[in-house]
Structures are given as structure tokens and as C-alpha cells.
Amino acid sequence: MKLMSIGFFLAILVSFSKLAVSSEVVECYDCSHSDKIVSWGMLNLKVGEKKHITLVDIYNKNARSFDVTLSLTPTLPGMPEVPVVTYMLSSVPSGISTMMTDLSNASNSLVAEAEAKSIPKEVISSPWEFVNCSYCRAGVSDYLNNSLEGKIKTVEATAISIAQALNLINTSVPNQFQIPLETGGSILVELTVINSPIKLEVKILRILDTNNNEVQQDVTKLNNMNIKAALEAHIEDMNNYLSPLGYGVNMNSLIFSGGFYRGRITIERFDYK
């Protein structure tokens, strides 16, 4: 793999060969660790047997180890004993712990660089442009993929190296963070680094304008929505995008005092008939 040094990758494999004797790796991709341990123990342990397992979760960038035992437990008098899996938290092998630290560091570096950026006005000119917008998510996605390409590849290369060393299947690594818009406001996004090809999958979770109003992407959710706006320029910006969709703020209904609008403002559906 070009992005990772051969020495680093070999070091991972050597570490894994040492820890494999004492701990069995179980993939737990964003799963319930208790459910995973019980199902694994029922399928892989004999009665009276105890094993040390390590649940590796690439999704949440962590690993947890447990001593797992399968035993028979009595139920009602005269009824047969039933197998029960019990487990106790244990120490994570140092090799796996180092791998997950490397993944967290690479992921945190991606987050830090993304949060230090802002979406240029050439990509998104206003938070309210997102309403009924079919190109906005793609525009944000293209911008982030292009501007964060190096960090994205580092995260995915690290995840792939770990997956190959530990025989894991899933390598997608998600992060949530807030990115400001150059023209004001911000978007909360979930960016998942995926493989084949290596890129960011972008999911927009929330959009805020300069007055901390949450912008709905679905125009049908705007009617009778109460918002706040301090300046006429803010309202004009909203109406610029909402009016072509049949919605907007009625400027005649606003209360203006001391250079600022007061109270709540309601987005209305306009009847052009």
C-alpha cells in the first residue's frame, strides 16, 4: 500500500501474530458488545471453556477485551441445566490498542482540518439555498473530497491496514462535525470514509443560518415555521430562495424597532391564485 510504509504495515502484522495466541479477534462493527459476546460464546465455546476475546470496532474506532466463559446453570427443579455465557472486562492487547490509537489519530486529524475550513460561497451561497436543492449535497461532497483528499486517504489506509491485519470486513470510518459556511451559518455533517474508491460519503444532518435557525431541506416542512431574523438583509436572503418555491416572510407583518426586527417571524406559503 503506497500510503502506508511497508515497515509500519509489517509491524502491525508482527504485533498481531504475537497477540493472536492470547486473544481472539472478533469484529463488532457498531454493534452491541454484550449481544456480540453472548452470540460468539454460544457458537465458539465448549461448556467450561474460557477464552480471551477482543472486540474490534472500526466504526467507533475502539477495541475492548473480555474473558468469556460458557457454563451450565440450573433453572427450575427437575429441569435440565442451560448454557449461559458470562464475561468480564479485560485488558486489550497492546498491538491492537496501538492500531486503534493510530486510527483515532488519523480520524481526528481529518476532523480538525475539516472544521478549520469553511464552505466557499461559490459552492453554497446561503444556508437557505439548501431548501429543495438537488445539487447542494453533491457540491459540498465534491468540495470536501477535493480539499481533504490527503487526510481521507490516510484514514482509509490506516483502517484497511488494521482490517487486513485482524481479518476484518468493514473499514468505513464515520465522523460528525460542524463546518461553517463562508457566507454565514454552518452545516453539521457526517462524513464516512469509504473504500473502492477511497472517498468521503457526505450526509448533511443539520443546517443553521446566521440567526441560528434550522433550515429545512424539504420545502413542505416550511409552512408556518417560526424563525428569528435581526436584519432586513437576512430576511431578503431567505426570500430570495424561498419565494420561487411559493414560500417566504411577509415583510409587512414584521415589527421593526431600534434598527432590529423584534419577536418571532413566520414563514408563510403564498397563494398566487
Summary of the structure (lengths in Angstrom):
residues: 273
radius of gyration: 26.3
end to end distance: 63.5
largest distance: 84.1
contacts: 794
relative contact order: 0.11
helix: 37%
strand: 29%
